[in-house]
Every structure is written in structure tokens, then in C-alpha cells.
Amino acid sequence: MLVRQATLDDTRKIVALFCGRVSIWQRLGAQGQVEDLPYEALTIYERWLHGGAWMSLETGAIWLSHVLSGNGLAYVLEDGDRLLAYAEAFLNRELTPMGAHLHVAEALVDEGCSDDVHHLLADAILSDARGPGRLSVAYPDYDKTLATYYRKYFGASEAFRLTRYSLAAQIGQSFYKSQDYEKTDASQIDDWALAVGRMTSPRALWEAEWIEHWRSIPQIIARSKHRHYINASGHEALVCFHQQLYSDRNADVYCWSPRHLSTQLLVAIRDMGHRLGYRTLTLALPDASAELLPAGAGSDPNQQVIATVSV
């Protein structure tokens, strides 16, 4: 068995690995009813809805090409001609206390593999994490299987949690400046925090959300995405509003900043969301930042766990 960096020639096998976890392929019919269909009958976008880029050869190749172009690390574990595992990781230079670390954004091992396979993949990733000195992972708090996996094979332990909050977009009374912002160089967020939306790491989310990969798939880009530079009373931030899939008037908010969330920045985000036509904004926040929210903010009972290990 061998762990190595992935190449584009691996795309078909990686897609097969991910699609093997989908038991039923479905789509919504013309009357809104759910239809069970064979994989081949679905469009690229309909496959995408079952789990993202790795649901088809076309989108998988686009995403892997981006990761391999100096934007991340992609690992495959093979045994002869068989591909048994795939993983993605992103190097981050983040605001303290996280600092420099390697974040595992994806790790999938074929069902039925022995502990040796899991350990071999984890050891390869941990070896690359020795440079920054820390590794991080993220998982929903209800997923006890994934929590056990990262603890057993990576040695990760919980560092902090985030909760998703929903609050109204509304006109604010504070002064701030904003402008559309399309620059994609990831060095802009070095030593910054992911002040809002840290369900993964700052670099992993930057590559997935700030950069536009899917212009050739109109159903994906039909969801509005607004990227802005904001300066709220000296608090700089790069903020992304991404329209939610089934709620046109709602947006998920992601915010990279050299500081954690402040009242001035929160007011600016709510005001900007209102001006963009959204009614409700969803923000994932740690407890300390959540204290800035108004009393009426709704919360999701399922939290996201960020776990770390020093290497």
C-alpha cells in the first residue's frame, strides 16, 4: 500500500469512492415529487446535489485541478490498482490561538478497510503537519463516529465549538465603507481569522467559497454570491454572502478578518445583507462572538466541533 499526492488521472477512482457512499440517486420531478433514478440519468447538477464536486467526473476534475495548482494537498492511498482512500488538507496561517496549522477538510476510506489503511493515511497527513506544528479537523457534534475516527487515528481533541445563528438583516446606524471585491489571492488572509462561518478552516473555506469554480454549470452559479471588502470603523473584513439553496431571501455569511467579530462589523454585515435584498442571515460563531448577537437570534441545536492536535 502507498500514500501519495493525487493526480488528475486519479479523478475517476476518487469519484467512484465518494459515489459508493450514496445508496439512492434521486431528483425532483416537474411536479416537485422525488424520483429514484439511475446515476446515468442525472445531470451534473443533480449529481452535485448529492454531495458536491466529487459526485461526478466533470466537477471532480475541476476541483482537483484547483487543489493541485498550489492551493492545497490531495492524498490518495492505493493498493495496486485499487484506490482505497482520499484526503484533502489545507495549510493555514491564522490569527492566534490557532496560528499555523494543517486542516484536514476531507478524509474518506473505502468501507471494510483494516486499521492499517486508516493509520497509513493519517500518518502521511500528520507527517505534513509537522511543518506548521499543528493539525485541525472539523465535524458535527452529533457525528460520534467521525469524532472517534479523528481521535483514534489522528489524536485530535476538541478545541472549541461553533453554533449556527439566524438573525434578521436590517439597516444599521453605524458608519462603514464597502466595495465589491473579487481578488482571490489567498495570501490576503494570512494571519487573519475566519471571524464568521468557521465550520472548517479559513483557507479551506476560502478555496471553496471565495473563488468561483463553477461558471460552466449555470444551476450552481444561479445562487447569488456577493463578495465585499468592508471597513467598519477601522475593522477590516472580507465578507461573502452566499444565497441559500432553497431560500432565496436567506444567505450564509462568511467573514475573514484580522480581528474577531466586533459590534461595528456585525452591524455592517447586517446592513449590507439588507441592502443586498436578504431577509435572514446565517452566521456560525464561537460562544465569545455569539455574545454580540441580539436577543432574538435563533440558534441551531447542532454544533460544529473544531479539534486539534500538536504534532
N, C-alpha and C positions, 0 to 999 in steps of 0.2 A: 504494500500500500504506500501511496505517495501523496503528500500535500504539496501543491504548487500554486502559483498565481494563474488565474484563469486566462484564457484567450478567447477570441470571438468564435473559434472553432468549437468551443465547449457549449455554445449557446443552446443548441438543440437538446443536449442532455440535461442542462440545468433547467430548462423549461419543462422537460419531462419529469424531473424530480419534483418541481413545485406542483405541476398539474396532477401528479399522482396522489396529492393530498385532497383533491376535490372529488367528492363522491358523486355529485349530481350537477350537471350543467343545465342552466335554466336561462330563460329570458322572459320579459313581459310582452305579451301579445298585444295586438291592436286594441283590444278591449280592456287592457290592464290586467289580464289574467296571467298567472305564472305557467309557463310551458316548459316541460322537460324535453331537451333536445340533445342530439349527439354533438360533441365538441366541434366537428367539422361544419355544422350548420350555423354556428355562431359567427358574428362579425368580430373583428379585432376588438372593438369597443365592448361588445357584450362579453367577450372573454376577460377583458380588463376588469370588468365589474366584479369578477370572482376573486380578485386578489392582486391586481396591479400589473406592473410591467412583465413579470415572469409568467404570465398566463398565455403568452403567445410568442412565437419565434421572432416576429417583427419588432414588437416593443421590447422584448428581452435583449435583442441585438443593439437597439438604440441605447438602452440604459447601460448595458455592459460596456459599450464603446465609450460612453461618457466616464464611467468609473475608471476604466483603464487608461484614460487620457490624462493621468496625473491627478485625478480628483479623489481617489480612494483606493482601497485594496480589495481584491476579489480572489477568494481562495476556492480551489476545488480539491477534493480528496478522491483519488481514483485507485481502483484495484484492477489492474489490467485494463480491459476495455470498459469496465463498469465505473460510472461516476456515482459515488456513494454520499457525497456531501458537498455543500456550497455554503460560503460565508462571505459577508461584506463588512468592511470596517473603515472608519474614517478618522484621520488624525485631527485633533482639536487643540487649539491654543485658546483657552477660555479664561475668563475672569476667575479669580480665586473665589472659593476654595478648590474648585475643580482643577484649575490650571491646565497643564498639558496632559493629554491622555488619548488613548486609542479607544474609540467607541465601536462596539460590535452592533451593527444595525440589523444584521440578518445572519442566522445560523440554522441550517436545515440539514438533517442527516436522514438518509433513507431508513424507513421503518425496518426493524428487525436486525439492525447492525449491532455488533458487540460493543462493549465498553472500550475496546481498543480503538475503534474508529472514532468515537467521541473524544477520547483522550488525545489521539493523534491530531485531530483538528484543533482542539483547544490549545494544545502545546505550541502549535505553529503560530497561532494568533498571539498567545501570551509572549512568545519569543519576540515578535514585532513590537509588543507593548513595552518591552524593556527600555527602548529609547526614551519615550516620554516618561516612563516610570509608573504609569497608572493605566488601568483598563476600566471601562464602564460599559454597562448594559442597561436596558430598559425593558420592563414588562408590566402588564396589568396586574394589580394586586390580587385579582381573583384567579389568575393562572398559576396555580400551585405547582403544576408540572414544569412550567418554564422556570419558575423560581428555583425549584430543586435542581433543574438541569444546570443553570448558571452557577449555583452554589457548589454542586458536585464536581463539575468539570473545569470551572474557571476560578473557583474560590471566592466568588463575588458575594458581598454582604450589603444589605440595604444602607444607602447614604441619606436619601430623603425621598419625599413623595410629592406628587402634584395632583391637584384636583381641577377638573374642568368646570368653569363657571360660565353661566349665561347672564348677560346684562343688556339693558336697552342701550342702543346707540342714541345719543342725544346731543343737542347743541350745547357746547361748553362756554364758560365765561373767561377762560384763560387765553393768554396770547401765545401763539406758536406759529412757526413758519413750516411750510411743507412744499414738496415738489415731487413730481413723478421721478422715479429713479430706476434705471434699467441696468446699471453696471453690475457685472456678475463676478468680478474677481474676488475670490474667497479671502484673499489677504486683507480685505476691508474689515472683516470681522475678527481678525486675530486679537486675542486678549479681551474680546467682548463676551458678554453673557447672552444667552438666549432668555431674555427677561420675561417673555410671554410665549407660551407654546412649547416648552421644553419637554415634549413627550419622547424625544430622542436626544441627540447631541446637536450643538449649534451647527457644525459642519455637515452632518448627515442631513439635517433639515434644509440647510442652505442649498445643497445639491439637488434635493428633491422638490423644493417649493419655490426658491427664488429664481432658478434657472428654468427656462421654458424648453422642454424636450419634445413636446407632442404636437407641434404645429400642423403636422400632416394628418392628424386624427381629429376632425372637427368636433366630434361629440365630446372629446376631453377638454379642448380649449373653449368650448361653449360656456363652461363655468368661468365667470369673470374672476380675474386675479388682478389686484391693484397693488403696486409696489411703490412705496414712498419713502423719501427722506424727511424726517420730522425733527425740528429743533423746538422743544418746549421749554422755554425759559432757561436755555443753556443745556438742557438734557437732550443729547442727540440720540437718534434711533433710526434704524431701517425697519419699516413695518410693512408686512404683507397681509392683505385682506383677501381671503380665498372663499368665494361663494360656495356654500354647502351644496352637496349633491342633490338633495331632494327638497331644499328650502331656499328658494331664490332670494328671499329677503334676509337670510341669515348668513353670516360669514365667520369662518375660523380665522383667528388673528395670531400672527407670529411676529415677534419683535426681537431684533438683535440690537444690543446697546452696550456702551462701555460702563453702564451702571445698571443696577437692578431697578425694577419698576418704581416710579415716583408718582405722586398725586398729579403733578403737572403733566407727565407723559400719559397717564391714564385718561385725564380729561381730554387731551389732544386726540388720543385714539378713538374715544367715543364720539367726539365731534367729527373727526374725519370719516368714521364709519357712517354717521348720519348723513354727511354731505355726499357720500358715495351711494346713498339710497338704501342702506341696510337698516333693518329694524332691530335685529338682535345680533350681538357679538359673542363668540365663544372664546374664552381665554383659559389656558391651562397655567396654573400658578402654584408655587410652593406656599406654605402657610404664611410665611412672613409677608409676602407680597399680597396675599389674599386679604390681609387686614385693611388694605386700602380700598377695597370694594364697598359699594353702598350696601345697606342692609337688605335690599330687595333682590340681590343677586342670587340666582338659582345655582345649585351645585349638583354634579353627577356623583352618585354614591361610589362609583368605581374609580379608584385612584390609579395613577401610574407610578411605579417604583423605579427609581434610579439606584442601581447598585454598582459598587466599585471594588477594585482590588489593587493593592500596590504590588508592583512587580519588581 
